[in-house]
Amino acid sequence: MFEYKTKGVCARRIFVELDGNVVKSVKFEGGCNGNTKGISKLVEGMTVEEVVDRLTGIGCGFKATSCPDQLAKAVSMAYNNG
């Protein structure tokens, strides 16, 4: 299980489990409960490349980042450091 400390969002940490290059599970600590649970379920079974391509660059309100954008970073780091 890879642990990523978020930057600039309400969620504090993201835990990512991969099976090769496929997302096995995601769990957020903090953030908007329903949204983080929803995004976690949506990315399960996706490849790292799909997650990064779809979620990178999504902002939240006036912020340049968001929980989905941070998830893309977390998944990428988990894959590259795994």
N, C-alpha and C positions, 0 to 999 in steps of 0.2 A: 504494500500500500504506500503510495507516494503522497507526501504532505506538501501542499503549496500554501504559503502565506500570501494572502491577497494584498493588493495595493489600490486604494482609492474607491473601494466599494463597501457596502454594509456587511457583507459576509467576511468573516475573519480568516477562515482557512477552507481549503478544498482538498479532499482526500480522493485520490484517483487510483483505481486498480485496472491494469491492462492485462490482456492476454495476447502477447505479441504486439501487433499494432492495432488491436481492437479494444475498445473501451468495454471493460467488464462491469465496473460499478463506479459511481461518483457519489460523494456525500459532502454537502456544504455544512460548515459551522457558522451559524448566524445568517443574516440576510432575510429576504422575504420568503417565509417558509414554503408557501405553495409554489411560488415561482422556482425556487431552487430545487424542490422535489420534482417539479415538472421537467425542468431542463435536464436534470440528472437522468430521468427515465427516457427522455427523448434521445439522448446521446448513447445510451447503452446499445451495444452491438455495432455502432458506427466505427469506422477506422479513424485513426488519429488525423489523417489527412482531411477527411470529411469534416470532422469537428473544427479543425483549424480553418479550413476554407469557409465554412458557414458562419462561424461565430467571431472571428477576428475582426476588430474594428467597430463592433456594436457599442454605441454609447448609451448612457443612462442620463436622461435629462440634459443638463449642461456639462456633464462629465464626459471626458474623452474615453472612458472605459466603463465596463458594466460587469455584472456577474458572468454573463456568457463570454465576454471578451477575456475575463480572467480565467475562465474555464479552458478556453482555447490555449492560453499560455500554460496552464497547469498540465494539460494533457500533453502538449508538446514537450515540456520539461520532463514529465514522467517518462515519455518515450525515449528521449535523448539521454536521460540519466539512468535508465533501467538496465 
